[in-house]
Amino acid sequence: MGVLAILMVGVLSALMLSRRMTEGSIYQNSALTIIQGYIEQMKNMEFASLPYTNSSGTVFAGTGVNAYDVPTRLDESTTDVLQISTAAIPALSGITPGVTPTGIRDNIKLIDINQTPSNTNDDLRLNIWAWVQDITDASVDATQVRAITFIYQWQNNDGSRSRPYKGTVRTIRSAVMTL
């Protein structure tokens, strides 16, 4: 009975660890999918409607209400505006989990991953920081070019532990549509 009890404790702890790892993977994939969704929307909107900053940090408004607003959507009927930052993009290694650096606009999104709208404790709380920067090189015969950068972070609450995660995604958008 003692050997069987030891084996059962080992199997149970392995199952719990597997569940924690699976849940963390689901949250990470969900966060990355959300960021990719925003990028795709920004790549497909009219180039003139995309606000951006130049090398000195001056904001050039798109067609949104606020100069910093990127008019993205949650679904066909729900707007979900993102705000771009003008501060320098911080190194991922220098970011303290749960702390928004000075000058960065924090877009906080609560995503119900588990389909439990009445329980907000299990929602993914995603902090999204966005930059759209003009990187047009006048010395090259090219069209206008914008760099779109996202840094995102979230925390996985696993019982009494809280494990922070962070990531970054960067893409390029030009005035001429590419296929």
C-alpha atoms as one frame of an Amber mdcrd trajectory, in Angstrom:
protein
   0.000   0.000   0.000   2.871   2.361   0.791   4.510   1.810  -2.610   1.172
   2.284  -4.361   0.573   5.522  -2.421   4.022   6.842  -3.436   3.330   5.989
  -7.080  -0.078   7.691  -6.967   1.421  10.865  -5.485   3.997  10.880  -8.295
   1.336  10.385 -10.972  -0.894  13.063  -9.430   1.910  15.619  -9.270   2.872
  14.859 -12.881  -0.744  15.416 -13.969  -0.911  18.724 -12.078   2.336  19.905
 -13.664   1.056  18.902 -17.090  -2.152  20.868 -16.510  -0.207  23.974 -15.457
   2.040  23.768 -18.511  -0.943  23.275 -20.828  -2.793  26.244 -19.341   0.307
  28.442 -19.684   0.653  27.371 -23.308  -2.994  28.205 -24.014  -2.588  31.681
 -22.533   0.666  32.313 -24.431  -0.847  31.191 -27.742  -3.942  33.313 -27.087
  -1.804  36.395 -26.345   0.233  35.927 -29.503  -2.897  35.336 -31.603  -4.422
  38.578 -30.295  -1.258  40.531 -31.154  -1.155  38.964 -34.642  -4.805  39.984
 -35.093  -3.955  43.607 -34.322  -1.005  43.495 -36.709  -3.147  42.098 -39.521
  -5.730  44.832 -38.984  -3.013  47.507 -39.075  -1.491  46.039 -42.212  -4.862
  45.995 -43.980  -6.176  49.452 -43.055  -5.727  52.497 -45.239  -2.135  53.663
 -44.897  -3.242  57.268 -44.218  -5.424  56.168 -41.274  -2.442  54.716 -39.390
  -0.972  57.210 -36.893   2.807  57.163 -36.503   5.738  58.910 -34.890   8.861
  60.205 -36.561  12.418  59.870 -35.256  11.962  62.811 -32.852   8.776  61.318
 -31.353   6.324  63.724 -32.979   2.922  62.118 -33.526   1.311  62.326 -36.938
  -2.376  61.548 -36.568  -4.210  59.074 -38.682  -7.912  59.410 -39.290  -8.869
  58.431 -35.711 -10.456  60.739 -33.123  -7.277  60.992 -31.059  -3.831  61.446
 -32.590  -2.599  58.328 -30.792  -5.559  56.081 -31.701  -5.303  53.149 -34.081
  -8.878  52.277 -35.137  -8.860  48.506 -34.672 -11.874  46.260 -34.100 -12.745
  43.457 -31.728 -15.334  42.134 -34.175 -17.452  43.504 -37.027 -19.547  45.733
 -34.776 -17.228  46.501 -31.827 -14.412  49.035 -31.986 -11.305  48.227 -29.965
  -8.973  51.207 -30.191  -5.248  50.794 -29.520  -3.082  53.757 -28.574   0.484
  54.067 -29.828   3.370  55.211 -27.644   5.862  57.945 -28.434   8.538  56.940
 -25.921  11.539  54.896 -27.004  10.931  51.163 -27.311  12.412  49.514 -24.217
  14.575  46.413 -24.389  12.538  43.343 -23.495  15.155  42.337 -20.916  14.791
  45.682 -19.119  11.033  45.400 -18.542   9.890  44.728 -14.992   6.787  42.507
 -15.016   3.633  44.400 -14.087   5.268  47.828 -14.470   4.559  50.155 -17.392
   7.618  52.294 -18.231   7.190  56.074 -18.200   5.790  57.543 -21.407   4.312
  54.300 -22.695   0.588  54.011 -23.318  -0.702  50.811 -21.759  -3.541  49.130
 -23.661  -5.059  46.717 -21.141  -7.248  43.997 -22.616  -9.212  41.438 -20.599
  -9.809  38.310 -22.655 -12.184  35.563 -21.501 -10.200  32.491 -22.591 -12.210
  29.905 -20.633 -15.693  30.996 -21.788 -16.699  31.938 -18.230 -18.044  35.507
 -18.479 -19.216  35.523 -14.865 -15.707  34.692 -13.561 -13.222  37.443 -14.410
 -10.537  35.899 -12.185  -9.548  33.449 -14.931  -9.426  36.049 -17.733  -6.205
  36.792 -19.578  -5.154  40.331 -18.578  -2.983  41.407 -21.473  -0.896  44.594
 -21.342  -0.163  45.748 -24.890   2.273  48.497 -25.813   2.276  49.591 -29.452
   4.543  51.736 -31.616   4.167  52.793 -35.238   7.333  54.524 -36.392   8.257
  56.130 -39.689  11.374  54.379 -40.979  11.297  55.765 -44.508  14.824  56.135
 -45.881  15.004  59.187 -48.154  18.307  57.991 -49.629  16.575  54.943 -51.101
  14.037  55.227 -53.875  11.225  53.701 -51.848   7.736  54.502 -50.703   6.766
  55.443 -47.141   7.576  52.723 -44.631   6.335  52.220 -41.054   7.636  49.819
 -38.418   4.896  48.349 -36.243   6.152  47.053 -32.899   4.195  45.404 -30.099
   5.408  44.456 -26.646   2.938  42.458 -24.610   2.977  41.012 -21.135   0.674
  38.975 -18.945   0.819  36.939 -15.774  -0.305  33.378 -15.207  -1.784  33.000
 -11.740  -1.259  29.416 -10.692  -2.646  28.994  -7.221  -0.451  31.046  -4.907
   2.204  31.679  -7.584   2.160  34.338 -10.269   4.460  33.809 -13.258   5.045
  36.774 -15.612   5.436  36.386 -19.367   6.404  38.936 -21.996   7.010  38.978
 -25.702   7.485  41.239 -28.700   6.409  41.211 -32.333   7.603  43.578 -35.063
   6.582  43.971 -38.685   6.937  46.462 -41.519   4.138  48.232 -43.400   4.606
  50.277 -46.569   2.325  52.644 -48.464   2.415  50.251 -51.382   0.496  47.071
 -50.684   2.577  43.914 -50.966   1.282  40.459 -51.760
